[in-house]
Amino acid sequence: MKITVIGLGYVGLVAAACLAELEHEVFCVDSDLSKLEALRHGETPIFEKFLPELLKRHSGQRMRFELSLTDAVRASAAIFIAVGTPPASSGEADLSHVEFVSRQIAHALSKGTYEYKVIIGKSTVPVYTADWVRKAMELNGAPPGKFGVASNPEFLREGTAVTDFLYPDRIVVGSEDQRCIDLLKAIYEPLTSGCYPQQPHAIPAPDGAMVPARLIACDAKSAELIKHASNAFLAMKISYINAVANICEAVGADVDRVREGIGADARIGSRFLHPGIGYGGSCFPKDVTAFRAVAQECGYSFGLLDEVVVINDEQRQRFVRKIRRVLWTLKGKHLAALGLAFKGGTDDIRESPAMSILRMLEAEGCTLSVYDPSAASKAQQSGLLSADVRFADNPYEAARGANAVLILTDWEEFTSLDLPRLRAELRYPIIVDGRNLFSPSEMMKQGFIYVSVGRPQVGIQPAASLPRM
Ligand code: UGA
């Protein structure tokens, strides 16, 4: 099938590459011409496993980077809108890019003859967006009856985006128009029939993949709500376990055991119950607020979501208080931070809890050495940290002479740190772990003062035996 994808951000680019992998012919459109140029020259603008392989396999073949939205739209049966929906100052999603693109598609369809088109919302949007897209298109000259509108939200995660797309837990397609549902079913047929994984060059299935993929067809409003409600629920799960971890700290219990116990109930499940320094990234913070705004708009006060946000914000401040408690005072302390990205496996620092904690520490008068396997240059360019922050080439260099090491991102490589070497570099053997990457008993054996989240602190010596801080 001929498909246009408009907007080559995280969702759009991954979707385009994966749709090409499913043997569709994909025209990729973006208003950022330098991005198109870079893609045409074989560059991969985001750090994502398997994406370089897919781009290499399909660029210039089944995946073309188009300058003309009009030509691409006119040639396609399906047009995916994957442009950004950033938060407006009110917390609502800013849909101006979606509206702009809807007008452009309408202009492309206002003249000439062409086959029936399906316009598909792929970006995360509030309920009613599909209705608005239809209205905007009709007002701008697209003839009713010549196109249909659908919602097909994307559930991919950064770091595992390609396998999330090709081996999804579910595919949600929403429209009032059966032709739209049928066309979307045809697009995803290689996944719902289970054919794709059997192909010789298929991207390998991750453990526990659902094959064949399950497709849920519904109306557009329900599909839009499924996406917002899923992200808000996951954010709530994280805030919930963070709140439980705080109680564990207060009473001296161990959140790992509590997690194991509650997660063993199949109705609750153990996934997404890792306490830490709160959720971040380009989706949860924005989507929880946007869903809250949707509820407000339709007359329902969704106070539960306010609390999710409050707990998340407090979790970062609480972490800074932990550092203060173990170091006594913060001003003038030199700290080594491991991790800048909002989670491991990505170079994305948007709404990263690590970045906001580092900013708080700088405001308290700390100096910082930081290390991240892939997000350092983005952090440096962001201007969010002061020019005094030292960017180290490895964790040991970051730790050199520091009063403590902070673990801020759950990078896999941090779990295999050479702990004696790290300890030798540090001024004080202190680790404050915001991601619970190590076992407290192991850290005690290694001679560290180890502070984590929701678990008893270990290695705290009587004040008299501590070095002067
Ligand atoms: C999230 C959702 O998981 C995807 O399903 C969704 O498609 C995507 O948003 C989106 O709307 O586009 P992502 O932002 O890539 O994906 O990141 P997650 O893996 O969900 O992690 C989000 C944040 O929660 C990270 O800061 C992570 O460290 C934190 N987290 C996650 C925890 O603190 N504890 C956990 O147990 C899980």
Boltz pocket constraint, residues with backbone or C-beta under 6 A from the ligand:
constraints:
  - pocket:
      binder: B
      contacts: [[A, 124], [A, 154], [A, 155], [A, 156], [A, 157], [A, 158], [A, 159], [A, 231], [A, 234], [A, 238], [A, 271], [A, 272], [A, 273], [A, 274], [A, 275], [A, 276], [A, 277], [A, 278], [A, 279], [A, 280], [A, 281], [A, 282], [A, 283], [A, 284], [A, 342], [A, 343], [A, 344]]
      max_distance: 6.0
